[in-house]
Amino acid sequence: MEKVAIFVDWENIRKSIFHEAYKVLRKKIDYNNIDNPLKFFHSFIDPSAEEIYRIYVYLAEPYGGIIGGVDYKSTPVYILGMQFIQNIQVREHIAVRKGKLVFRGFDQKNKPLF
């Protein structure tokens, strides 16, 4: 049995794959349910010849500061994002590696840039 490591850029997966699945299939995939992303990660493994050594998930915690009077720690995006991180990092064979999300100003439509 060959041991395999999977490297996951979570934001790329979340924004590209799961959002595209919704656009194409009209099927919303709840990626906050940890079982769904794990099924996706495991779909790349041939269980007859490979076993997972580790899945490295690279992500950043959601922004938790205050911008324009909005406390981002109280938003559903922040709460769900933190729950996702807490839930995935305790699963077997998962290693979470965190980057840092930084506020960089506003775009032309006055939306925050991170």
C-alpha positions in Angstrom: 0.0 0.0 0.0 1.4 3.4 -1.0 1.1 6.2 1.4 -0.2 9.5 -0.1 -0.2 13.1 1.2 -2.8 15.5 -0.2 -2.1 19.3 -0.2 -5.3 21.4 -0.2 -5.5 25.2 -0.8 -8.9 25.5 1.0 -10.0 28.9 -0.4 -9.3 27.6 -4.0 -11.4 24.5 -3.3 -14.2 26.4 -1.5 -14.5 29.2 -4.1 -13.8 27.3 -7.3 -15.0 23.7 -6.9 -17.9 24.0 -4.6 -19.3 27.2 -6.2 -18.8 25.7 -9.7 -20.7 22.6 -8.6 -23.6 24.8 -7.6 -23.5 26.7 -10.9 -23.2 23.6 -13.1 -25.2 21.0 -11.1 -27.5 23.4 -9.3 -26.6 21.4 -6.2 -25.5 23.3 -3.2 -22.7 21.4 -1.4 -22.5 22.2 2.3 -18.8 22.4 2.8 -19.3 23.4 6.4 -20.4 19.8 6.9 -16.9 18.3 7.3 -17.9 15.0 5.8 -18.4 16.7 2.3 -14.9 18.1 1.9 -13.4 14.9 3.3 -15.3 12.8 0.7 -14.0 15.1 -2.0 -10.4 14.8 -0.7 -10.7 11.0 -0.5 -12.1 10.8 -4.1 -8.5 11.3 -5.4 -7.3 8.2 -3.6 -7.4 4.6 -5.0 -8.3 2.7 -1.9 -7.1 -0.6 -3.4 -3.5 0.7 -3.8 -3.2 3.9 -1.7 -3.8 5.0 1.8 -3.8 8.5 3.2 -0.8 9.5 5.2 -1.9 13.0 5.8 -4.1 15.7 4.3 -2.6 19.2 4.7 -5.2 21.8 4.6 -3.9 25.4 4.0 -6.3 28.1 5.0 -6.7 31.4 7.0 -9.0 32.1 9.8 -11.8 34.5 8.8 -11.1 38.2 9.4 -12.1 39.0 13.0 -11.5 42.8 13.2 -13.8 45.8 13.0 -14.2 47.7 9.8 -16.5 50.6 9.3 -18.3 49.8 12.6 -18.9 46.1 11.6 -17.5 43.6 14.0 -16.6 40.7 11.8 -16.4 38.3 14.7 -20.1 38.5 15.1 -20.9 37.6 11.4 -22.1 34.2 10.3 -19.1 33.9 7.9 -16.7 34.3 10.8 -18.6 31.9 13.1 -19.0 29.2 10.4 -15.4 29.6 9.3 -14.1 29.1 12.8 -16.4 26.1 13.4 -15.1 24.6 10.1 -11.5 25.0 11.2 -12.2 23.6 14.7 -14.0 20.6 13.2 -11.6 19.7 10.5 -8.4 19.9 12.5 -9.5 17.2 14.9 -10.2 14.7 12.1 -7.9 11.7 11.5 -5.0 12.4 9.1 -5.7 16.1 8.9 -3.1 18.7 9.5 -4.2 22.4 9.3 -1.7 25.0 8.3 -3.0 28.6 8.8 -2.1 31.8 7.0 -3.2 35.2 8.1 -6.0 37.2 6.5 -5.2 41.0 6.5 -7.4 43.9 5.8 -5.8 45.9 2.9 -8.3 48.7 2.3 -11.4 49.2 0.2 -12.1 48.6 -3.5 -13.7 51.0 -5.9 -17.2 49.9 -4.7 -16.1 50.6 -1.1 -16.0 46.8 -0.3 -13.2 45.6 2.1 -10.2 44.0 0.5 -8.4 41.2 2.3 
